Amino acid sequence: MSEPPVEPPVPPVEPELPGDNVLPPVHIPLSQLLDEETALTSDPLMAEVKRSIATRDNALVAKIEPGAADNPENVKRVESIITAEKWEYIFPQRAPEYTYTGFLKAIGKFSAFCAEYKDGRDSDAICRKSLATMFAHFTQETGGHNGEQAGVPDWRQGLVWVREMGWTETMRNGYNGECLPSTWQGQAWPCGTFIEDGAFKSYFGRGAKQLSYNYNYGPFSDAIYGDVRPLLDRPDLVADTWLNLASAVFFYVYPQPPKPSMLHVIDGTWQPNDRDLANGLKHGFGVTTQIINGGVECGGSGENAQSVNRIAYYRQFARELGVPIEESEVLGCAGMKQFDEQGAGALPIYWEMDWSWSAGTVGGLSYQCQLVGYQTAHNAFRQGDYAQCVQAKFPNVIIDKDK
């Protein structure tokens, strides 16, 4: 299982609003907040990231079937590379929950995965490399790791585990420390509870990516349903439905600032700047290991055993899928430092209170939010979250809905 996501740093202590209980209301037109949101998210990289995480309506996804004439273009591209027979061959020991149809639905939900590039990039080559990369990480995260067994080598032993080893759906008291209503994570992504005793459900690793923690289940649920509640109430769906593979595609296309997304590493959208290069962050499979588990596997003087596994699996999948590996490609992550705020992928995507002083306003407060790189309850990918942030951080604000 991959490392748990890094907890956000403790933000600056929010100043107490002067005379909090007596501050007069401040009326702000909704149109003003929407304009501020647009201005703050007009960065070209933000626009590119928003395109890369776009999703299709679930009604369209439900119609996806192997060989269907109206399958989306990116699904058809994947079908041409990974047939049902190929799926059976490369994952012969997989758990039955990981179906080929579910795999196609997971691809279809995220329209940028294996999409057509209109700028001269080789769409088929990027798709093959994306699949080889993702499958290599599947095999490390959920593989049997039993050596060659009954003629099945290690690299073809992926997708064995649907739930984190040792965990069942009825177990309590784990992976839910962030569920407490006193924490901002518990407020933003309120955890589901067991009917029997009201105990919080556990958000242990599920699916091909082993998705963990409520602050990942909530955003994934929002990406799938437009609502954080479904998967916080029913985390078992990430194991027992096509979401077990969609969660991995979600992880692949979404950035984790200051890390870029794996998709943008593989398709070349991410171009390392001088800071990245100084930190050893270069194009190649190795930087995707840094993204998925760099705090554990990367940065040492030699290659970590898990990273060695990933490299071996990647080589095999690349060979199987016809992906050339250049001699110059960096496959490992030994000596590679982690991404930081000066890197090219450091796109702030969360809203936080703007603490700046503003002369002439009530209390001298800004009545604005700003973009930050650590996770908060308000996401710049969701239109309207900026207004919600302003409302949450400045309780004396009244938003006039003029639009």
C-alpha positions in Angstrom: 0.0 0.0 0.0 1.3 3.5 -0.7 2.1 6.0 1.9 -0.8 8.0 3.4 -1.2 11.5 1.9 0.9 14.1 3.7 -1.1 16.0 6.2 -1.4 19.7 5.3 0.8 22.0 7.3 -0.9 23.9 10.1 -2.0 27.1 8.5 -1.5 30.4 10.3 -3.8 31.0 13.2 -6.8 32.9 11.9 -7.0 36.3 13.5 -10.0 36.8 15.7 -12.4 39.1 14.0 -12.3 42.4 15.9 -15.5 42.6 17.9 -16.6 39.3 16.2 -20.0 39.5 17.7 -20.6 43.1 17.0 -19.1 43.5 13.5 -21.8 44.9 11.2 -22.7 42.7 8.2 -20.7 43.1 5.0 -22.7 42.7 1.8 -20.8 41.2 -1.1 -22.6 40.5 -4.5 -22.3 37.0 -5.7 -21.2 38.3 -9.0 -18.2 40.0 -7.4 -17.1 36.7 -5.7 -17.5 34.8 -9.0 -15.4 37.4 -10.8 -12.7 37.2 -8.1 -12.8 33.4 -8.4 -12.4 33.6 -12.2 -9.5 36.0 -11.9 -7.6 33.9 -9.4 -8.0 30.7 -11.4 -7.1 32.1 -14.9 -3.6 30.6 -14.9 -3.0 28.6 -18.0 -1.8 25.6 -16.0 -5.0 25.7 -13.9 -7.0 25.6 -17.1 -5.0 22.6 -18.4 -5.4 20.8 -15.1 -9.1 21.4 -15.1 -9.3 19.9 -18.6 -7.3 16.9 -17.5 -9.6 16.0 -14.6 -12.9 16.4 -16.5 -15.4 13.7 -16.0 -18.4 12.2 -17.9 -21.9 11.9 -16.6 -22.5 8.6 -14.9 -25.4 7.9 -17.2 -23.0 7.8 -20.1 -20.5 5.7 -18.1 -23.1 3.2 -17.3 -23.6 2.5 -21.0 -20.0 1.6 -21.6 -19.6 -2.1 -22.5 -16.7 -4.0 -24.3 -17.0 -3.4 -28.0 -20.0 -1.0 -27.9 -20.2 1.2 -30.9 -20.9 4.3 -28.9 -18.1 3.9 -26.4 -16.2 7.2 -25.9 -13.2 7.8 -28.0 -10.7 7.3 -25.2 -12.3 4.0 -24.2 -12.1 2.7 -27.8 -8.4 3.6 -27.8 -7.8 1.6 -24.6 -9.8 -1.3 -26.1 -7.5 -1.4 -29.1 -4.5 -1.8 -26.8 -6.0 -3.9 -23.9 -8.6 -6.4 -25.2 -10.6 -8.6 -22.9 -8.2 -11.4 -23.7 -5.2 -9.2 -22.9 -6.8 -8.2 -19.6 -7.2 -11.9 -18.7 -3.6 -12.6 -19.6 -1.9 -9.7 -17.7 -4.0 -10.0 -14.6 -4.8 -13.8 -14.3 -4.8 -13.8 -10.5 -6.9 -10.7 -10.0 -9.8 -10.5 -7.6 -13.1 -11.1 -9.4 -14.2 -7.5 -8.5 -11.7 -6.2 -11.0 -13.6 -6.7 -14.2 -12.7 -5.7 -17.7 -16.0 -3.9 -18.1 -15.3 -2.0 -14.9 -11.9 -1.1 -16.2 -13.4 0.4 -19.3 -16.0 2.3 -17.3 -13.1 3.7 -15.1 -11.4 4.9 -18.2 -14.6 6.4 -19.6 -15.3 8.4 -16.5 -12.1 10.4 -16.9 -12.2 11.8 -20.5 -8.5 12.9 -20.5 -7.1 9.5 -19.9 -5.9 8.1 -23.2 -7.6 11.0 -25.0 -6.8 12.4 -28.4 -4.1 15.1 -28.4 -4.6 17.8 -31.0 -1.2 19.4 -30.7 1.0 16.8 -32.4 1.7 14.6 -29.5 1.3 10.9 -30.2 -2.0 9.9 -28.5 -1.5 6.2 -28.9 2.0 6.2 -27.6 1.0 8.3 -24.5 -1.9 5.9 -23.9 0.4 2.9 -24.0 2.9 4.5 -21.7 0.1 5.6 -19.3 -1.2 2.1 -19.1 2.2 0.5 -18.6 2.9 3.0 -15.8 -0.4 2.5 -14.1 -0.3 -1.3 -14.3 3.2 -1.3 -12.9 2.0 0.6 -9.8 -1.1 -1.7 -9.6 1.1 -4.7 -9.3 3.2 -3.2 -6.6 0.2 -1.9 -4.6 -2.1 -4.9 -4.9 0.0 -7.7 -6.3 0.5 -11.2 -4.9 4.3 -10.9 -4.9 4.7 -14.6 -4.7 7.5 -15.1 -7.2 6.8 -17.2 -10.3 3.8 -19.3 -9.4 2.2 -21.9 -11.6 3.8 -20.2 -14.6 2.6 -16.7 -13.6 5.6 -14.3 -13.1 5.4 -11.5 -10.5 4.6 -8.8 -13.0 1.3 -10.6 -13.9 0.2 -11.0 -10.3 -1.4 -7.6 -10.0 -4.9 -6.7 -8.6 -5.0 -9.6 -6.1 -6.1 -7.3 -3.3 -9.3 -5.4 -3.2 -9.1 -4.4 0.4 -6.0 -3.7 2.5 -4.7 -6.9 3.9 -6.2 -7.7 7.3 -9.2 -5.4 7.0 -12.9 -6.1 6.6 -15.9 -3.8 6.2 -17.1 -4.4 9.7 -13.8 -3.5 11.5 -13.7 -0.4 13.6 -11.0 2.0 15.0 -8.6 2.7 12.2 -8.1 5.1 9.4 -10.7 7.4 10.9 -8.8 9.8 13.2 -9.7 12.6 10.9 -13.4 11.9 11.3 -13.9 13.8 14.5 -16.2 16.8 14.0 -13.7 19.0 15.8 -11.2 18.6 12.9 -11.6 20.5 9.6 -11.3 17.2 7.7 -14.2 15.8 9.7 -16.2 18.9 8.9 -15.4 19.0 5.2 -15.7 15.2 4.7 -18.0 14.0 7.5 -17.5 10.2 7.9 -20.2 7.6 7.6 -21.1 5.6 10.7 -22.2 2.1 11.5 -25.9 1.9 12.3 -25.3 -0.6 15.1 -23.2 1.6 17.4 -22.6 4.9 15.6 -18.9 4.2 15.3 -17.1 5.9 12.4 -16.5 3.7 9.4 -12.8 3.0 8.5 -11.3 4.4 5.4 -8.6 1.8 4.9 -7.0 1.0 1.6 -9.5 -0.1 -1.1 -9.2 -0.7 -4.8 -6.3 -0.8 -7.2 -4.7 2.4 -5.7 -5.6 1.4 -2.2 -7.4 4.7 -1.6 -7.2 5.6 2.1 -8.5 8.3 4.5 -11.8 10.3 4.5 -10.0 13.3 3.0 -9.4 11.2 -0.1 -12.7 9.3 -0.2 -14.6 12.6 0.0 -12.8 14.3 -3.0 -13.1 11.1 -5.0 -16.8 10.8 -4.2 -17.2 14.4 -5.4 -15.4 13.6 -8.6 -17.7 10.6 -9.3 -21.0 11.9 -8.0 -20.7 15.6 -7.5 -21.3 14.9 -3.8 -18.9 13.9 -1.0 -21.5 11.8 0.8 -21.9 8.7 -1.3 -18.5 7.2 -0.7 -18.1 8.5 2.8 -21.3 6.6 3.7 -20.4 3.6 1.5 -16.6 3.2 1.3 -17.2 -0.4 0.4 -18.2 0.7 -3.1 -14.5 1.5 -3.7 -13.8 -2.2 -3.4 -16.9 -3.9 -4.8 -17.8 -1.9 -7.9 -16.0 -0.3 -11.0 -14.9 2.4 -8.6 -12.1 0.1 -7.5 -10.4 0.9 -10.8 -11.8 4.4 -11.2 -10.1 5.4 -7.9 -6.8 4.6 -9.5 -7.5 6.6 -12.6 -8.6 9.5 -10.4 -5.3 9.3 -8.6 -3.5 9.2 -12.0 -5.1 12.3 -13.4 -5.3 14.5 -10.3 -2.4 16.6 -9.1 -1.3 16.6 -5.5 0.4 19.9 -5.1 3.3 20.5 -5.2 3.3 17.3 -7.2 2.0 17.3 -10.7 -0.3 14.5 -11.8 1.1 11.3 -13.2 -0.8 12.1 -16.4 1.0 15.4 -16.9 4.4 13.7 -16.2 3.7 11.0 -18.8 2.2 13.2 -21.5 4.8 15.9 -21.2 2.6 18.7 -19.9 4.8 18.9 -16.8 8.2 20.3 -17.8 10.7 20.3 -14.9 12.1 23.7 -14.2 15.5 24.4 -12.8 14.4 23.7 -9.2 13.0 20.3 -10.2 16.1 19.4 -12.0 18.3 20.4 -9.0 16.1 18.0 -6.9 16.7 15.2 -9.4 13.1 15.3 -10.7 13.3 14.4 -14.4 11.0 12.9 -16.9 10.6 9.1 -16.6 8.9 6.4 -14.7 10.9 7.1 -11.6 9.2 10.4 -10.9 5.8 8.7 -10.9 7.1 6.5 -8.0 8.0 9.8 -6.3 4.4 10.9 -6.8 2.8 7.8 -5.4 5.2 6.9 -2.5 8.2 9.2 -2.6 8.4 9.8 1.1 9.0 6.0 1.7 10.7 4.8 -1.4 12.7 7.7 -2.8 15.7 9.9 -1.9 18.1 7.2 -0.6 21.6 6.5 -1.8 20.4 3.3 -3.4 17.1 2.1 -4.9 14.5 1.0 -2.4 13.3 -2.6 -2.8 9.7 -1.4 -3.6 11.0 0.9 -6.2 13.1 -1.9 -7.7 9.9 -3.9 -8.0 8.1 -1.1 -9.7 10.9 -0.7 -12.2 10.8 -4.4 -13.0 7.1 -4.4 -13.5 7.2 -1.3 -15.7 9.8 -2.9 -17.9 7.6 -6.0 -18.4 4.4 -4.0 -19.0 6.3 -1.7 -21.4 7.5 -4.7 -23.4 4.0 -6.2 -23.4 2.4 -3.0 -24.6 5.0 -1.9 -27.1 6.3 1.0 -25.1 9.9 1.9 -26.0 12.2 2.7 -23.0 14.9 5.1 -23.9 18.3 4.6 -22.3 18.1 8.1 -20.9 14.7 7.5 -19.1 15.1 7.8 -15.3 13.3 4.7 -14.0 14.2 4.8 -10.3 14.1 7.5 -7.7 17.2 7.0 -5.6 18.7 10.4 -4.7 15.5 12.1 -5.9 14.3 14.8 -3.6 10.6 15.5 -3.1 8.6 18.1 -5.0 8.5 21.5 -3.4 6.8 24.8 -3.8 9.4 26.1 -6.2 8.8 23.3 -8.7 6.9 23.5 -12.0 4.1 21.4 -10.7 3.4 23.5 -7.6 0.0 24.6 -8.6 -2.0 25.8 -5.6 -5.5 24.4 -5.9 -7.2 25.0 -2.5 -8.9 28.1 -1.0 -7.8 29.6 2.3 -8.4 32.8 4.1 -6.5 35.8 2.8 -5.1 37.3 6.1 -4.0 40.6 4.5 -5.0 43.9 6.0 -7.3 46.0 3.9 -7.6 49.7 4.8 -11.1 51.0 4.6 -13.0 47.8 5.1 -14.9 46.7 8.2 -12.4 45.5 10.7 -9.6 46.0 8.2 -10.2 42.5 6.8 -9.7 41.5 3.2 -13.0 39.6 2.8 -11.2 37.4 0.3 -9.7 34.0 0.0 -6.4 33.0 -1.6 -5.0 29.9 -3.3 -2.7 27.7 -1.2 -0.8 24.5 -1.9 -2.0 22.5 1.2 -5.3 20.7 1.4 -8.3 22.6 2.8 -12.1 22.1 2.6 -12.4 24.4 -0.4 -11.2 23.3 -3.8 -10.5 25.6 -6.8 -11.7 22.9 -9.1 -15.2 23.3 -7.9 -16.9 26.5 -9.1 -18.5 28.3 -6.2 -16.0 27.1 -3.5 -14.4 30.5 -3.5 -17.7 32.1 -2.3 -18.1 29.3 0.3 -14.5 30.0 1.6 -15.3 33.7 2.0 -18.5 32.9 3.8 -16.8 30.4 6.1 -13.8 32.6 6.9 -15.7 35.8 7.4 -19.0 35.0 9.2 -20.3 38.6 9.1 -20.4 38.4 5.2 -23.8 38.3 3.6 -23.7 37.2 0.0 -26.2 38.9 -2.2 -27.3 36.5 -4.9 -27.5 38.9 -7.8 -26.8 36.2 -10.3 
